[in-house]
């Protein structure tokens, strides 16, 4: 085979790969995007310290790219959270539950982290007389807002 024919053959072999690579586009979720999440189990500050696991949470609705064209995080995706709780006492201490969303997963399995600077804090009634009024109950379905900590970009065909 002559050299020109070999080059032409290679060109036609690799042309589809080049065309496919050019059709990939980049879509992003910008840093600071708010993601609505919800707690899916009830948390009681008097009993939470006994549990060794954090409460379960999920993304409430789909998270779209910056242009609103492609879903990058699907609603219902689990969210990893940390929780700290403090029991209410008879001597005046008020119960509290502190929830910190940590991360979730994008449509392609990529880990998406949330801003860890501002946990969501629920506190009991400081003016209450009885311990039962000073405790905190965060009911299942409670909505929370988490903020994405970095820019996340994806190559989409």
SESEPA-433179 format. One record per residue (C-alpha): residue number from 1; x, y, z; residue in three letters. Coordinates in pm, 1 decimal, decimal comma, m for minus. Layout:
N
<node nr="NUM" x="X" y="Y" z="Z" rest="Ala"/>
...
//
This chain:
157
<node nr="1" x="0,0" y="0,0" z="0,0" rest="Unk"/>
<node nr="2" x="124,5" y="342,6" z="m71,9" rest="Unk"/>
<node nr="3" x="170,9" y="606,1" z="198,9" rest="Unk"/>
<node nr="4" x="m120,6" y="826,5" z="83,1" rest="Unk"/>
<node nr="5" x="m367,8" y="538,6" z="98,6" rest="Unk"/>
<node nr="6" x="m251,4" y="449,7" z="453,6" rest="Unk"/>
<node nr="7" x="m298,0" y="808,0" z="568,7" rest="Unk"/>
<node nr="8" x="m641,2" y="823,4" z="411,4" rest="Unk"/>
<node nr="9" x="m739,5" y="494,0" z="576,5" rest="Unk"/>
<node nr="10" x="m623,7" y="617,2" z="918,8" rest="Unk"/>
<node nr="11" x="m810,0" y="942,8" z="866,4" rest="Unk"/>
<node nr="12" x="m1140,4" y="760,6" z="808,5" rest="Unk"/>
<node nr="13" x="m1080,3" y="528,0" z="1103,0" rest="Unk"/>
<node nr="14" x="m1020,5" y="813,1" z="1350,2" rest="Unk"/>
<node nr="15" x="m1269,7" y="1063,6" z="1206,3" rest="Unk"/>
<node nr="16" x="m1569,2" y="927,5" z="1404,3" rest="Unk"/>
<node nr="17" x="m1368,4" y="950,8" z="1727,8" rest="Unk"/>
<node nr="18" x="m1277,1" y="1312,4" z="1656,0" rest="Unk"/>
<node nr="19" x="m1636,1" y="1402,3" z="1574,6" rest="Unk"/>
<node nr="20" x="m1759,5" y="1235,4" z="1893,4" rest="Unk"/>
<node nr="21" x="m1499,3" y="1419,8" z="2104,2" rest="Unk"/>
<node nr="22" x="m1609,5" y="1752,3" z="1957,0" rest="Unk"/>
<node nr="23" x="m1973,5" y="1685,2" z="2045,0" rest="Unk"/>
<node nr="24" x="m1895,0" y="1662,4" z="2418,4" rest="Unk"/>
<node nr="25" x="m1989,7" y="1975,8" z="2606,7" rest="Unk"/>
<node nr="26" x="m1922,3" y="2093,1" z="2957,0" rest="Unk"/>
<node nr="27" x="m2205,0" y="2171,3" z="3199,6" rest="Unk"/>
<node nr="28" x="m2152,3" y="2299,7" z="3552,3" rest="Unk"/>
<node nr="29" x="m2310,4" y="2339,3" z="3893,1" rest="Unk"/>
<node nr="30" x="m2156,8" y="2660,3" z="4027,9" rest="Unk"/>
<node nr="31" x="m2022,6" y="2704,8" z="4379,3" rest="Unk"/>
<node nr="32" x="m2287,6" y="2852,5" z="4608,2" rest="Unk"/>
<node nr="33" x="m2580,7" y="2675,6" z="4443,0" rest="Unk"/>
<node nr="34" x="m2847,2" y="2596,9" z="4701,9" rest="Unk"/>
<node nr="35" x="m2976,6" y="2241,1" z="4712,6" rest="Unk"/>
<node nr="36" x="m3303,4" y="2162,8" z="4886,8" rest="Unk"/>
<node nr="37" x="m3281,1" y="1852,6" z="5104,6" rest="Unk"/>
<node nr="38" x="m3515,5" y="1694,2" z="5353,8" rest="Unk"/>
<node nr="39" x="m3474,2" y="1477,4" z="5659,2" rest="Unk"/>
<node nr="40" x="m3663,1" y="1149,6" z="5615,2" rest="Unk"/>
<node nr="41" x="m3677,0" y="1034,7" z="5975,0" rest="Unk"/>
<node nr="42" x="m3787,6" y="1209,5" z="6293,5" rest="Unk"/>
<node nr="43" x="m3509,0" y="1323,4" z="6528,4" rest="Unk"/>
<node nr="44" x="m3569,0" y="1364,3" z="6902,3" rest="Unk"/>
<node nr="45" x="m3293,4" y="1546,2" z="7096,3" rest="Unk"/>
<node nr="46" x="m3363,5" y="1332,8" z="7404,3" rest="Unk"/>
<node nr="47" x="m3302,2" y="1006,8" z="7215,4" rest="Unk"/>
<node nr="48" x="m3064,4" y="1109,6" z="6935,5" rest="Unk"/>
<node nr="49" x="m2753,1" y="1068,2" z="7148,8" rest="Unk"/>
<node nr="50" x="m2830,0" y="694,3" z="7175,1" rest="Unk"/>
<node nr="51" x="m2816,7" y="647,4" z="6798,0" rest="Unk"/>
<node nr="52" x="m2476,3" y="579,4" z="6650,0" rest="Unk"/>
<node nr="53" x="m2581,9" y="678,5" z="6297,2" rest="Unk"/>
<node nr="54" x="m2673,0" y="1012,6" z="6145,0" rest="Unk"/>
<node nr="55" x="m3029,1" y="1070,7" z="6029,5" rest="Unk"/>
<node nr="56" x="m3120,2" y="987,7" z="5673,0" rest="Unk"/>
<node nr="57" x="m3171,3" y="1272,7" z="5427,1" rest="Unk"/>
<node nr="58" x="m3233,8" y="1304,1" z="5053,5" rest="Unk"/>
<node nr="59" x="m3219,6" y="1571,7" z="4784,3" rest="Unk"/>
<node nr="60" x="m3573,6" y="1712,4" z="4758,9" rest="Unk"/>
<node nr="61" x="m3579,3" y="1799,5" z="4391,0" rest="Unk"/>
<node nr="62" x="m3368,7" y="1772,5" z="4079,2" rest="Unk"/>
<node nr="63" x="m3060,3" y="1995,6" z="4053,9" rest="Unk"/>
<node nr="64" x="m3005,4" y="2126,4" z="3702,3" rest="Unk"/>
<node nr="65" x="m2694,8" y="2263,1" z="3533,1" rest="Unk"/>
<node nr="66" x="m2641,1" y="2640,4" z="3525,9" rest="Unk"/>
<node nr="67" x="m2842,3" y="2668,5" z="3201,5" rest="Unk"/>
<node nr="68" x="m3133,9" y="2462,4" z="3333,4" rest="Unk"/>
<node nr="69" x="m3105,0" y="2200,9" z="3059,2" rest="Unk"/>
<node nr="70" x="m2964,6" y="1884,9" z="3220,2" rest="Unk"/>
<node nr="71" x="m3034,4" y="1719,1" z="3556,2" rest="Unk"/>
<node nr="72" x="m2701,2" y="1671,3" z="3734,6" rest="Unk"/>
<node nr="73" x="m2831,2" y="1558,4" z="4075,7" rest="Unk"/>
<node nr="74" x="m3157,0" y="1366,1" z="4081,2" rest="Unk"/>
<node nr="75" x="m3423,8" y="1425,1" z="4343,1" rest="Unk"/>
<node nr="76" x="m3430,0" y="1144,6" z="4599,5" rest="Unk"/>
<node nr="77" x="m3051,6" y="1097,8" z="4594,7" rest="Unk"/>
<node nr="78" x="m2925,0" y="1024,6" z="4948,5" rest="Unk"/>
<node nr="79" x="m2741,2" y="1301,3" z="5133,4" rest="Unk"/>
<node nr="80" x="m2469,4" y="1229,0" z="5386,7" rest="Unk"/>
<node nr="81" x="m2522,3" y="1435,6" z="5702,9" rest="Unk"/>
<node nr="82" x="m2359,0" y="1470,4" z="6042,6" rest="Unk"/>
<node nr="83" x="m2561,8" y="1534,9" z="6353,6" rest="Unk"/>
<node nr="84" x="m2483,2" y="1656,9" z="6704,3" rest="Unk"/>
<node nr="85" x="m2750,5" y="1655,7" z="6969,0" rest="Unk"/>
<node nr="86" x="m2780,2" y="1777,7" z="7324,4" rest="Unk"/>
<node nr="87" x="m3040,4" y="1658,9" z="7569,9" rest="Unk"/>
<node nr="88" x="m3263,2" y="1893,6" z="7765,7" rest="Unk"/>
<node nr="89" x="m3221,6" y="1864,2" z="8142,6" rest="Unk"/>
<node nr="90" x="m3423,0" y="1947,3" z="8453,0" rest="Unk"/>
<node nr="91" x="m3166,6" y="2206,7" z="8561,4" rest="Unk"/>
<node nr="92" x="m3224,0" y="2440,6" z="8271,3" rest="Unk"/>
<node nr="93" x="m3020,1" y="2306,3" z="7978,3" rest="Unk"/>
<node nr="94" x="m3212,0" y="2332,9" z="7652,7" rest="Unk"/>
<node nr="95" x="m3207,9" y="2052,5" z="7400,4" rest="Unk"/>
<node nr="96" x="m3062,6" y="2106,9" z="7056,2" rest="Unk"/>
<node nr="97" x="m3004,6" y="1924,8" z="6729,6" rest="Unk"/>
<node nr="98" x="m2732,1" y="2041,7" z="6490,7" rest="Unk"/>
<node nr="99" x="m2742,9" y="1900,6" z="6137,6" rest="Unk"/>
<node nr="100" x="m2459,5" y="1947,0" z="5889,2" rest="Unk"/>
<node nr="101" x="m2513,1" y="1829,9" z="5528,7" rest="Unk"/>
<node nr="102" x="m2182,6" y="1682,6" z="5406,4" rest="Unk"/>
<node nr="103" x="m2225,5" y="1549,4" z="5053,2" rest="Unk"/>
<node nr="104" x="m2438,2" y="1383,5" z="4789,5" rest="Unk"/>
<node nr="105" x="m2372,9" y="1214,0" z="4456,6" rest="Unk"/>
<node nr="106" x="m2424,1" y="1346,7" z="4101,9" rest="Unk"/>
<node nr="107" x="m2593,9" y="1148,6" z="3825,1" rest="Unk"/>
<node nr="108" x="m2259,6" y="994,4" z="3721,3" rest="Unk"/>
<node nr="109" x="m2145,7" y="893,4" z="4071,0" rest="Unk"/>
<node nr="110" x="m1926,5" y="1198,1" z="4133,5" rest="Unk"/>
<node nr="111" x="m1917,0" y="1315,3" z="4495,1" rest="Unk"/>
<node nr="112" x="m2061,6" y="1665,2" z="4546,3" rest="Unk"/>
<node nr="113" x="m1968,2" y="1831,5" z="4876,6" rest="Unk"/>
<node nr="114" x="m2160,9" y="2094,6" z="5066,3" rest="Unk"/>
<node nr="115" x="m2032,8" y="2402,3" z="5247,9" rest="Unk"/>
<node nr="116" x="m1953,8" y="2301,7" z="5605,2" rest="Unk"/>
<node nr="117" x="m1939,8" y="2645,4" z="5762,6" rest="Unk"/>
<node nr="118" x="m2302,9" y="2684,4" z="5870,7" rest="Unk"/>
<node nr="119" x="m2478,3" y="2389,1" z="6031,5" rest="Unk"/>
<node nr="120" x="m2855,8" y="2399,7" z="6070,9" rest="Unk"/>
<node nr="121" x="m2941,3" y="2427,2" z="6441,0" rest="Unk"/>
<node nr="122" x="m3275,3" y="2350,7" z="6606,7" rest="Unk"/>
<node nr="123" x="m3308,9" y="2457,9" z="6973,3" rest="Unk"/>
<node nr="124" x="m3567,0" y="2391,6" z="7240,3" rest="Unk"/>
<node nr="125" x="m3771,8" y="2656,7" z="7420,3" rest="Unk"/>
<node nr="126" x="m3542,4" y="2837,9" z="7666,4" rest="Unk"/>
<node nr="127" x="m3837,7" y="2989,6" z="7852,7" rest="Unk"/>
<node nr="128" x="m4000,2" y="2652,3" z="7913,7" rest="Unk"/>
<node nr="129" x="m4033,4" y="2508,8" z="8263,6" rest="Unk"/>
<node nr="130" x="m4055,0" y="2137,2" z="8189,6" rest="Unk"/>
<node nr="131" x="m3785,3" y="1926,6" z="8023,3" rest="Unk"/>
<node nr="132" x="m4040,0" y="1795,1" z="7774,0" rest="Unk"/>
<node nr="133" x="m4086,4" y="2151,5" z="7645,0" rest="Unk"/>
<node nr="134" x="m3711,0" y="2210,7" z="7620,5" rest="Unk"/>
<node nr="135" x="m3642,8" y="1911,1" z="7400,7" rest="Unk"/>
<node nr="136" x="m3629,0" y="1936,4" z="7022,7" rest="Unk"/>
<node nr="137" x="m3814,3" y="1719,1" z="6774,1" rest="Unk"/>
<node nr="138" x="m3724,3" y="1756,5" z="6406,5" rest="Unk"/>
<node nr="139" x="m4006,0" y="1583,2" z="6220,9" rest="Unk"/>
<node nr="140" x="m3956,7" y="1363,9" z="5916,1" rest="Unk"/>
<node nr="141" x="m3988,7" y="1569,2" z="5598,7" rest="Unk"/>
<node nr="142" x="m3832,1" y="1882,5" z="5746,0" rest="Unk"/>
<node nr="143" x="m3676,3" y="2078,4" z="5457,8" rest="Unk"/>
<node nr="144" x="m3320,8" y="2212,0" z="5479,9" rest="Unk"/>
<node nr="145" x="m3096,4" y="2405,0" z="5243,0" rest="Unk"/>
<node nr="146" x="m2739,6" y="2295,1" z="5169,1" rest="Unk"/>
<node nr="147" x="m2492,2" y="2502,9" z="4968,3" rest="Unk"/>
<node nr="148" x="m2253,9" y="2344,7" z="4717,2" rest="Unk"/>
<node nr="149" x="m1893,6" y="2413,8" z="4819,7" rest="Unk"/>
<node nr="150" x="m1712,4" y="2409,8" z="4481,0" rest="Unk"/>
<node nr="151" x="m1772,2" y="2444,6" z="4108,7" rest="Unk"/>
<node nr="152" x="m1849,4" y="2100,6" z="3962,3" rest="Unk"/>
<node nr="153" x="m1827,7" y="2056,0" z="3586,2" rest="Unk"/>
<node nr="154" x="m1923,0" y="1751,5" z="3379,7" rest="Unk"/>
<node nr="155" x="m1854,1" y="1642,6" z="3022,3" rest="Unk"/>
<node nr="156" x="m2186,7" y="1557,4" z="2859,8" rest="Unk"/>
<node nr="157" x="m2213,0" y="1391,7" z="2515,3" rest="Unk"/>
//
